[in-house]
Amino acid sequence: MDRASSGEEMTIRRLPEDVVVRIAAGEVIERPASVVKELVENSLDAGARRIVVSVEGGGLKRIEVSDDGCGIPREEMPLAVVRHATSKLFSGDDLQRIGTLGFRGEALATIAVVGRLTLTSRVSNGEAARLPLDASSEADLDPRRIAEKLEPAARDVGTTVEVTDLFLKTPARLKFIKSERAEFARIAEIIERLAPAHPEVSFELIRDGKRFFFTSGNGRLRDVAVAVLGADAAREMADVEAKEGSYRIKGLIGPTHLTRRNRTGFSYHLSGRPISDPTIAHAIAAGYEGVLPPGRFPVVFLGLFVPAEEVDVNVHPTKAQVRFRDPRALHRFVSRSLRTRLRGDLRLPSPTIVLKSDKATSLPQEERMTQKTIWAAFRKEKASSPAAVPAREEPERCENDERGRESGRDEAGFSSEKEMLERAAARLEYRGEVGGRYLLAEDGEGLVIVDQHAAHERVLYDALMEQCQNGETEVAPLIVPVTVEATPAEIAVVEEMRETLAELGFEIEVWPGSICVRTVPALLSVSSATRIFREVLSELREGGEVREEMVPHARIARMACRAAVKGRSRLEPEEAREILRLLARATDPYNCPHGRPTMVRISIAELDKRFERT
C-alpha cells in the first residue's frame, strides 16, 4: 500500500543527492552496452583514430576502452568525472548546432556511480595520470576530493577508461541483465553501428582476451562492410550518393536478394551519430518498395548529413533519438534517392533462382532429387513405435444421400466442413495439377484442390515438431560443410543459442567472421541449408536470448515454410501422391502451420449445380 492510500501525510522534499545521481545513471547506463557506447563516443569526440574495446564477462566484470585521441590534461581529470562538466558546450546557443556525439557531461559521472571506474590519460605536452574512482553519491564526485586520488601513470597520448564490477552497487538492476553472451551481443551491435559511421577510425573489439571484431580505419566503407557482413555480401553492395538542397546521403545499399526478415540490416547514422529514427527507417523501406517481397527488408549502410540547426539531438539522455525540423522532406529525399539508385542505372545481381517466363517451370534435377530425399525420409517408419500411423485403407463409401439428409448431414454425408475435409484428406486420389501450384485430387465425393506448398509445409512441420519434442531430431551431415558469413553480433547470439540450434538439427562451429554448419535437419533440403540457417539466425537475433517456448512452433513453422516445395514447381506424379499420402496423416491436414488452408473441396452436387445438371 502506498502512502497516499494509507492516509499518511505526503510532504514534498528534495531528493538526496545520491538518489538523484542513481536516477540519472539509470537513464544513461541501462546495460554494459550503454557504457561502451558512451565511452567510444567520447573517444571519437577526442579525435581518436584507433579505439580498442576489451570486454570480460559480458561487460559486467570488466570493460576497457582505450584510444589515441587528444587525451585529458592532468589538472582537468578531476572535473571530467563530475556531472554536467564537458568541453563540448559553452552556452545554451550551442545546443542549436551540436557537432559532437556527446555533450551532456554525464557519461563518466554516471558510470562511476554504477561501477568502479579508473581513468588514465595523457596529452601531447603533458604527463600521464591515473584516477581511480569508486563513487556512490554526489559527495564522492567533488573535484577537490577527487584530485587527491590522482597518481602517476605511463601511457602514450590518449585515454583509457576501465570499468569493473558494473551494477554491483545497484543489485536491483542486475536482476534485469541478461546472460553474459546476450549482453556481449548488444556490445557487438554497438560497435557494428559505430564502425560504418566512422570508416576512418580503426575499431577493435576484444572478448575475454580474443579479438572478435576489427576494422582497419582506412576510410573505405566497403571494407567496414566486409568486417560486418562478410566479403561476399559486401562485394555485392552498391554505392549510393545523392544531394538535394541542404540534405546529403552517402553509403552502400544491398541488392534485392540480400535481405533480412526484419530491420536488423538497417545501419544509418546522422553525421557520424548512429540513430534510431522511425522516419528514416520507413524511408529506407519505402525506397525498396516494389522490388522486395512483403516481409523482407534490405541491408544498407547509410550516412545522412543534415545541417545541425535543422535537427535536435537533445531529445533523450542516450542521444539515440533525434527530432528533425522537416521529417517529411527528409523522408522524401531518402526514399527517392534509394529508389532512383535501384531503378536507374544500377544493375543489382539477380537472385540465384530466376523465373525466365510466366510459365511454370520444372524443378532442376538436383532439387527434384532433394525433394525425393525429403519424402523418402518420411517413409522410414519405426516398426517398434506404437504411435506409427497405419497405412491408408480403402476409402469408405457413404450410404446414400437420403439417409445423410435425414441425419442432418449435407449432400456428401458429412456433418461439417471440417469433417468433410478430414474424410477427404484420408482418401485423396491424385488426378493432376494446375499451374505448378495446385494438385487436383478426387475423394469419391467431389473435387479437392490442394495447395502443394501449404500441404508440404504441414507435412514437414509435423515431422520436425515431433522430432524436436521427442528430442530425436534426425540430422543430415553435409558432405561439404556450409560456411555462413556472420556479423560479430550474430556470432555472439549463435554461441548463446548453440543448444537451441542443435535441437533444431543444426550442428555448428564458430569461426572468426563466420559460422560453419555441419548438419541440417534431415527433413529439410540440403541445397537450401544456407538460406534456412540464415533465416533461423535472423530470428534468434531478433528474439534476443533463448526463450524455450518460442522454439517449437514459430521457428519450426518458418523452417518448414522455407523448405517446402515452392509454387510454380511441377511435381512428378509419384511426388504429388506422396504429399497427399503424408498430408492425410498430418495432425491438421486442412491447415498449414500458419493457418492458411491446404485444400478446397467442391462437392459433386456443387459441380452439378454449376453445370446446371439436374
FITIKE-852001 format. One record per residue (C-alpha): x negated, y negated, z negated. Coordinates in steps of 0.1 Angstrom, whole numbers, padded with zeros to 4 digits, always signed. Example, Ala and Ser with C-alpha at 12.3 -4.5 7.8 and 13.67 -1.06 7.14 Angstrom:
BEGIN
-0123+0045-0078-0137+0011-0071
END
This chain:
BEGIN
+0000+0000+0000-0014-0034+0009-0015-0065-0013+0015-0082+0004+0039-0053+0000+0028-0048-0036+0037-0083-0046+0001-0092-0056-0008-0128-0050-0028-0134-0018-0054-0160-0022-0073-0174+0008-0110-0172+0001-0142-0174+0022-0157-0140+0031-0190-0132+0016-0219-0137+0040-0228-0100+0040-0193-0092+0052-0194-0119+0079-0227-0105+0092-0214-0070+0093-0182-0080+0111-0203-0099+0137-0226-0069+0140-0196-0046+0148-0186-0068+0177-0220-0069+0193-0235-0035+0183-0210-0007+0189-0233+0022+0196-0270+0028+0204-0265+0018+0240-0255-0016+0228-0289-0020+0211-0307-0010+0243-0286-0034+0263-0293-0064+0241-0330-0057+0238-0335-0051+0275-0316-0083+0284-0340-0102+0260-0369-0086+0278-0355-0097+0312-0349-0132+0300-0386-0133+0288-0397-0127+0324-0408-0091+0319-0419-0071+0350-0422-0038+0331-0398-0026+0305-0402+0007+0287-0373+0021+0266-0381+0050+0243-0353+0069+0225-0352+0096+0199-0322+0114+0185-0298+0097+0210-0309+0063+0197-0297+0069+0162-0331+0080+0149-0353+0055+0169-0351+0031+0198-0381+0011+0210-0381-0014+0238-0414-0027+0250-0421-0053+0277-0448-0075+0292-0428-0107+0290-0439-0141+0277-0438-0130+0241-0427-0149+0209-0451-0172+0191-0461-0160+0156-0446-0191+0140-0412-0186+0157-0408-0149+0149-0390-0155+0115-0365-0178+0133-0360-0153+0162-0342-0129+0139-0318-0155+0124-0282-0156+0136-0275-0181+0163-0311-0190+0168-0321-0190+0205-0344-0206+0231-0318-0204+0259-0293-0231+0249-0299-0267+0237-0264-0282+0239-0228-0274+0245-0231-0286+0281-0255-0257+0287-0226-0233+0283-0212-0245+0316-0243-0233+0335-0257-0203+0317-0286-0188+0338-0298-0162+0313-0285-0128+0302-0285-0137+0266-0276-0170+0250-0256-0164+0217-0287-0158+0195-0270-0128+0178-0288-0097+0190-0318-0093+0167-0299-0105+0136-0270-0081+0141-0294-0052+0149-0313-0059+0117-0281-0056+0097-0271-0022+0111-0306-0007+0112-0343-0012+0103-0360-0035+0128-0397-0041+0135-0406-0069+0158-0441-0071+0173-0451-0098+0198-0479-0119+0213-0480-0149+0236-0508-0155+0261-0527-0181+0239-0520-0166+0205-0525-0136+0183-0502-0107+0179-0480-0104+0148-0457-0078+0133-0425-0084+0114-0407-0055+0096-0371-0064+0086-0345-0045+0066-0316-0068+0061-0282-0062+0045-0269-0098+0040-0274-0133+0053-0298-0140+0025-0322-0114+0038-0323-0134+0071-0337-0166+0055-0366-0177+0077-0387-0187+0047-0384-0153+0031-0389-0135+0064-0422-0154+0071-0437-0138+0041-0434-0104+0058-0454-0113+0088-0486-0092+0093-0514-0090+0119-0509-0066+0148-0525-0055+0180-0508-0055+0214-0510-0072+0248-0489-0102+0258-0452-0093+0255-0428-0079+0228-0420-0046+0213-0388-0041+0192-0384-0009+0172-0351+0001+0156-0348+0031+0133-0320+0046+0112-0293+0029+0132-0260+0026+0113-0274+0042+0082-0263+0012+0063-0228+0014+0078-0218+0051+0074-0182+0043+0085-0195+0035+0120-0214+0068+0121-0180+0087+0120-0172+0073+0154-0205+0080+0170-0205+0110+0194-0232+0136+0198-0269+0126+0204-0267+0138+0240-0235+0118+0246-0250+0087+0231-0281+0091+0253-0259+0094+0284-0245+0060+0275-0280+0046+0272-0289+0061+0306-0259+0044+0321-0270+0010+0308-0304+0014+0324-0288+0027+0356-0268-0005+0358-0296-0029+0349-0322-0014+0373-0303-0022+0406-0296-0057+0393-0334-0062+0389-0353-0042+0415-0383-0064+0410-0387-0050+0374-0401-0016+0366-0378+0003+0342-0389+0034+0323-0366+0055+0301-0383+0080+0278-0362+0106+0259-0378+0123+0229-0413+0118+0244-0405+0128+0280-0400+0104+0309-0363+0106+0320-0360+0077+0345-0384+0054+0363-0384+0026+0389-0415+0011+0403-0404-0025+0403-0414-0031+0439-0384-0052+0446-0367-0028+0471-0331-0020+0461-0331+0012+0482-0360+0026+0461-0339+0020+0429-0310+0038+0446-0333+0068+0451-0340+0068+0414-0303+0066+0405-0287+0087+0432-0314+0107+0448-0333+0104+0481-0306+0120+0503-0278+0097+0492-0299+0066+0491-0311+0072+0527-0275+0071+0540-0266+0038+0523-0263+0008+0545-0275-0028+0538-0248-0054+0534-0253-0092+0531-0228-0120+0536-0223-0156+0527-0192-0178+0526-0192-0212+0511-0208-0210+0477-0204-0172+0474-0230-0147+0485-0232-0109+0483-0261-0086+0489-0267-0049+0483-0261-0014+0496-0229+0004+0504-0223+0041+0508-0209+0059+0538-0174+0072+0538-0183+0107+0528-0204+0096+0498-0176+0092+0473-0166+0098+0438-0132+0107+0423-0134+0076+0400-0152+0043+0399-0184+0055+0383-0201+0048+0416-0195+0011+0413-0226-0007+0403-0224-0045+0407-0239-0075+0389-0234-0112+0388-0267-0130+0394-0285-0101+0376-0259-0096+0349-0241-0062+0351-0205-0069+0345-0172-0051+0343-0145-0071+0361-0112-0058+0374-0111-0084+0402-0144-0072+0417-0136-0035+0412-0104-0039+0430-0121-0059+0458-0146-0031+0464-0118-0005+0466-0098-0028+0489-0128-0032+0512-0128+0006+0518-0090+0008+0521-0080+0028+0551-0113+0046+0555-0113+0067+0524-0087+0092+0514-0065+0084+0484-0081+0091+0450-0117+0087+0464-0140+0057+0456-0172+0046+0473-0207+0043+0459-0221+0008+0460-0249-0014+0446-0238-0050+0450-0252-0083+0438-0228-0112+0436-0241-0147+0435-0217-0174+0423-0226-0209+0411-0230-0210+0373-0204-0237+0370-0177-0215+0387-0179-0187+0362-0176-0184+0324-0197-0157+0308-0190-0168+0272-0159-0146+0270-0169-0117+0248-0199-0110+0224-0210-0081+0246-0212-0105+0276-0200-0078+0300-0167-0096+0308-0166-0129+0327-0139-0153+0339-0141-0167+0374-0127-0201+0384-0111-0188+0416-0108-0150+0413-0086-0147+0444-0111-0164+0467-0139-0142+0453-0117-0111+0458-0110-0121+0495-0147-0127+0501-0159-0094+0486-0133-0072+0503-0136-0089+0536-0174-0086+0535-0173-0049+0529-0145-0043+0554-0164-0063+0581-0196-0042+0575-0177-0010+0575-0156-0016+0606-0180-0038+0625-0214-0028+0638-0221-0003+0610-0222+0033+0621-0219+0053+0590-0228+0090+0591-0198+0113+0597-0187+0139+0572-0201+0174+0576-0168+0188+0590-0151+0167+0617-0118+0175+0634-0126+0166+0670-0089+0165+0681-0054+0166+0666-0052+0202+0675-0055+0228+0647-0090+0244+0648-0101+0278+0636-0123+0283+0607-0160+0287+0615-0171+0323+0613-0193+0317+0582-0164+0300+0564-0140+0328+0575-0163+0354+0561-0164+0334+0529-0126+0334+0526-0126+0371+0532-0151+0375+0504-0129+0354+0481-0099+0376+0488-0119+0408+0485-0128+0398+0450-0091+0399+0441-0088+0434+0454-0113+0447+0428-0088+0458+0402-0099+0473+0369-0082+0507+0365-0086+0506+0328-0069+0472+0324-0034+0477+0310-0024+0443+0324-0031+0453+0360-0001+0445+0382+0012+0475+0402+0012+0474+0440+0042+0457+0456+0072+0481+0460+0095+0483+0490+0119+0453+0490+0152+0458+0473+0183+0452+0493+0212+0432+0479+0246+0449+0476+0269+0427+0495+0279+0391+0498+0313+0395+0483+0300+0410+0450+0274+0383+0449+0300+0356+0451+0322+0373+0425+0293+0372+0401+0287+0336+0406+0257+0340+0429+0251+0324+0462+0253+0339+0496+0219+0356+0493+0229+0372+0459+0207+0351+0436+0219+0331+0407+0194+0302+0411+0169+0287+0434+0141+0298+0410+0153+0334+0411+0156+0333+0448+0120+0322+0452+0108+0347+0427+0125+0375+0445+0115+0361+0479+0078+0360+0469+0079+0396+0458+0088+0409+0493+0074+0385+0518+0066+0399+0552+0043+0378+0574+0057+0367+0607+0033+0339+0619+0020+0304+0613+0027+0268+0623+0001+0241+0628-0026+0258+0609-0009+0247+0577+0022+0268+0571+0028+0306+0570+0061+0319+0582+0074+0349+0564+0107+0369+0561+0121+0383+0529+0151+0401+0543+0175+0373+0534+0161+0344+0553+0130+0325+0564+0103+0315+0539+0078+0288+0549+0046+0289+0527+0021+0261+0523-0011+0281+0528-0033+0256+0508-0009+0254+0479-0004+0292+0478-0041+0299+0479-0047+0273+0453-0022+0290+0429-0039+0324+0435-0074+0310+0428-0062+0291+0398-0046+0322+0382-0077+0343+0386-0100+0316+0374-0079+0308+0344-0075+0344+0334-0113+0350+0336-0120+0317+0316-0095+0326+0288-0109+0361+0286-0145+0349+0286-0152+0371+0316-0158+0346+0344-0172+0365+0373-0202+0347+0389-0218+0350+0422-0256+0345+0422-0268+0322+0450-0294+0338+0472-0308+0303+0477-0300+0281+0446-0284+0248+0454-0301+0216+0443-0278+0187+0434-0294+0153+0430-0280+0136+0399-0284+0104+0381-0300+0103+0346-0266+0098+0330-0252+0128+0349-0282+0149+0338-0276+0139+0302-0239+0149+0305-0248+0183+0320-0272+0191+0292-0244+0182+0268-0219+0204+0285-0241+0233+0297-0219+0258+0278-0187+0245+0293-0202+0248+0328-0213+0283+0320-0177+0292+0310-0166+0279+0344-0192+0301+0361-0219+0276+0369-0254+0286+0357-0276+0256+0360-0312+0244+0353-0320+0208+0348-0350+0195+0368-0363+0159+0370-0338+0139+0390-0317+0170+0400-0297+0200+0388-0303+0235+0402-0271+0256+0405-0280+0293+0404-0245+0308+0402-0210+0297+0410-0176+0313+0402-0173+0344+0423-0138+0335+0434-0150+0302+0450-0165+0296+0484-0203+0297+0481-0206+0274+0511-0188+0247+0491-0208+0252+0459-0225+0218+0461-0192+0199+0467-0173+0218+0440-0201+0213+0414-0203+0176+0422-0165+0173+0415-0168+0191+0382-0198+0170+0373-0179+0138+0381-0150+0150+0359-0173+0159+0330-0190+0125+0332-0156+0107+0333-0144+0127+0303-0174+0118+0281-0180+0146+0257-0167+0182+0257-0131+0185+0248-0122+0221+0250-0085+0216+0256-0093+0197+0288-0114+0225+0303-0089+0253+0312-0061+0236+0331-0073+0203+0346-0107+0213+0357-0099+0248+0369-0069+0234+0388-0092+0209+0406-0118+0236+0413-0091+0258+0428-0078+0229+0449-0113+0222+0463-0120+0258+0471-0086+0267+0486-0082+0271+0524-0075+0237+0539-0048+0226+0563-0054+0230+0600-0074+0262+0593-0058+0290+0613-0060+0323+0594-0062+0358+0608-0030+0378+0602-0047+0400+0576-0059+0370+0557-0024+0355+0557-0009+0387+0545-0035+0389+0516-0025+0354+0505+0012+0364+0504+0005+0396+0486-0015+0378+0459+0010+0350+0457+0037+0375+0448+0017+0385+0417+0010+0349+0406+0022+0336+0373+0042+0309+0391+0044+0318+0428+0066+0289+0438+0044+0260+0425+0007+0252+0428-0012+0242+0396-0005+0205+0403+0033+0212+0405+0037+0210+0443+0059+0237+0458+0042+0266+0475+0072+0277+0496+0105+0266+0510+0133+0291+0517+0160+0288+0544+0187+0315+0540+0202+0333+0569+0235+0317+0560+0219+0282+0563+0204+0292+0597+0238+0304+0609+0253+0271+0598+0226+0251+0616+0231+0271+0649+0269+0268+0644+0273+0305+0643+0305+0318+0626
END
